[in-house]
Amino acid sequence: MMVEFEKMANDPKSIYGKNKVVGKYYNIRGIKMYTEVYGQGQPLLFIHGNGGSGGNFFKQVPYFLKKYKVIIADSRAQGKSADRGDSLSYEMMADDYAALLDAMKIDSAYVVGWSDGGINGLLMAIRHPQKVKKLAITGANLRPDNSAIPQELLDILMPVYVGLKNKPDKNEMENGGYKLVRLLMEQPHIPLTDLQKINCPTLVIGGDHDVIREEHTMEIYKNIPKAYLWILPNSGHSTPIKYADEFNRKIGEFFNKPYRQFEIGDKLF
């Protein structure tokens, strides 16, 4: 399933995520984190989903590099950022990205997260609020249960999870796959009280036929003080790919404009 997603999320003709000219490794918290940077301006960090890579944002980089310093990176234990340790958590990855900005001498950045990257973005805003100017997330979840994810998807993932969990003497590839599917099945666990601490303006995005229930996306939106909500019609989980032009434009507008605080009278217009 993750392999199929990776094929869909990457354009084989794209240089992004595999550009040897700009690719660079940073020593971050015990790993070498692979990173590429494009353009100049305010820093804009993109965070990919489970089993993906920075190259998943091949439809975003060309648009945003005209105005921003675009940063794409491979999360811990994914892409080119190898990690042979047994443990993996969203909190670890959020801390990695905050440390990456420190290593790049960046005080704060705009952040866009897709799927697991959205979870990482939320945790960055909770754990490292000074690092996030504004946050846009799509297809994120707070819990790994059927209040957030349809039971049909959990039923598909469960045999893979159990099979890898119970397999003795896993090889390196199987260990890597187990860490990622275990992440999906056992995490995250983000309480609503933590969401309520997020102080940066946040754009919460989902598809109306996403693998994340739309009511769960609404729950995230309702618990972030300065949040907007955008549900794309006729859309699944891959909003940055299937609706790239509209996705880029809406996020660009969100970053460009100050957050609007609605009073009761404003809600009429």
NORFEN-V744554 format. One line per field, one symbol per residue. ss: DSSP state (H for helix, E for strand, L for the rest). phi: phi as a letter, one per 40 degrees, with the letter a starting at -180 (. if undefined). psi: psi as a letter, one per 20 degrees, with the letter a starting at -180 (. if undefined). A space follows every 10 residues. Layout:
# NORFEN-V744554
ss: ???
phi: ???
psi: ???
This chain:
# NORFEN-V744554
ss: LHHHHHHHHL LLLLLLLLLL LLLEEEEELL EEEEEEEELL LEEEEEELLL LLLHHHHLLL HHHHLLLEEE EEELLLLELL ELLLLLLLLH HHHHHHHHHH HHHLLLLLEE EEEELHHHHH HHHHHHHLHH HEEEEEEELL LLELLLLLEL HHHHHHHHHH HHHHHLLLLL LHHHHHHHHH HHHHHHLLEL LHHHHLLLLL EEEEEEELLL LELHHHHHHH HHLLLLEEEE EELLLLLLHH HHLHHHHHHH HHHHHHLLLL LLLLHHHHL
phi: .ccccccccb ccccccgacc cbcabbcbfg bbccabbbgb hccbbbbccc gcadcccccb dcccccbbcc bbaccdgafc ccaccccaac cdcccdcccc ccccgbcaac bbbbgdcccc cdcccccbdc cbcabbbbgc bbbcbccbbd ddcccccdcc ccccccccfc ccccccccdc ccdccbbcbb ccccdcccbc dbbbbaccbc ccdcccdccc dcbbdbbbbb bccfbcccdc ccbdccdccc cdccccbccc cccdccccb
psi: ghggghghip oiiqipikoh gipqppoolj roppqqpqaq bppoppprap jbrhiikiih ghgiihhrnp pqrpqpjqcj mqojrhqprh gghghghghg hghjkpgrqq ppppchhhgh gghghghmhi iogqppqpkq qhqkajihpq hhghhghghg ggghgipqlp rgghgghghg hhghhirano qhhhhiipiq ppopqqqikr ipphhgghgg gijpgmqqpo opqlqbhlhi ghlgghgggg hggghhqqpo oprhhhii.
